[in-house]
């Protein structure tokens, strides 16, 4: 009986120790991602921007939670785009894209089907996924049947900002929260 309780205490201590180590990695990733965002914001060199994006994806795969924290920190900069070649995107958009790529890579590398099924199959959350799917579908239908096709480009951009990025942020938040447990 004492051996079992001692083993349980040691197991709890090792879990706590690994959480503290992981939290340090998450914080380091967040700080590194913020530095990368600053580099992207200040740099106009395409090669440097591409290298920083590759580094940010590697960091997001290493710690999706830290990447999500950095994306959240970029929210105030949503109206200050960075230039990647000819594209102009906000740091928040880049942060969400990189975070979702990091999460997807981690999920696909760790028993893809069982992890995904466990993550999505939480009983109380089914309606959320159905709602997200319906929201995506409604947006596509509204884009297809809009009366003035001259503004299709703006419609797609708004659809991306309002629907797709919100769902991506929701997925990143759920993944970060469940990782922290």
Rosetta blueprint (number, residue, H / E / L):
1 X L
2 X H
3 X H
4 X H
5 X H
6 X H
7 X H
8 X H
9 X H
10 X H
11 X H
12 X H
13 X H
14 X H
15 X H
16 X H
17 X H
18 X H
19 X H
20 X H
21 X H
22 X H
23 X H
24 X H
25 X H
26 X H
27 X H
28 X H
29 X H
30 X H
31 X H
32 X H
33 X H
34 X H
35 X H
36 X H
37 X H
38 X H
39 X H
40 X H
41 X H
42 X H
43 X L
44 X L
45 X L
46 X H
47 X H
48 X H
49 X H
50 X H
51 X H
52 X H
53 X H
54 X H
55 X H
56 X H
57 X H
58 X H
59 X H
60 X H
61 X H
62 X H
63 X L
64 X H
65 X H
66 X H
67 X H
68 X H
69 X H
70 X H
71 X H
72 X H
73 X H
74 X L
75 X H
76 X H
77 X H
78 X L
79 X L
80 X L
81 X L
82 X E
83 X E
84 X E
85 X L
86 X L
87 X E
88 X E
89 X E
90 X L
91 X H
92 X H
93 X H
94 X H
95 X H
96 X H
97 X H
98 X H
99 X H
100 X H
101 X H
102 X H
103 X H
104 X H
105 X H
106 X H
107 X H
108 X H
109 X H
110 X L
111 X L
112 X H
113 X H
114 X H
115 X H
116 X H
117 X H
118 X H
119 X H
120 X H
121 X L
122 X L
123 X H
124 X H
125 X H
126 X H
127 X H
128 X H
129 X H
130 X H
131 X H
132 X H
133 X H
134 X H
135 X H
136 X H
137 X H
138 X H
139 X H
140 X H
141 X H
142 X H
143 X H
144 X H
145 X L
146 X L
147 X L
148 X L
149 X H
150 X H
151 X H
152 X H
153 X H
154 X H
155 X H
156 X H
157 X H
158 X H
159 X H
160 X H
161 X H
162 X H
163 X H
164 X H
165 X H
166 X H
167 X H
168 X H
169 X H
170 X H
171 X H
172 X H
173 X H
174 X H
175 X H
176 X H
177 X H
178 X H
179 X H
180 X H
181 X L
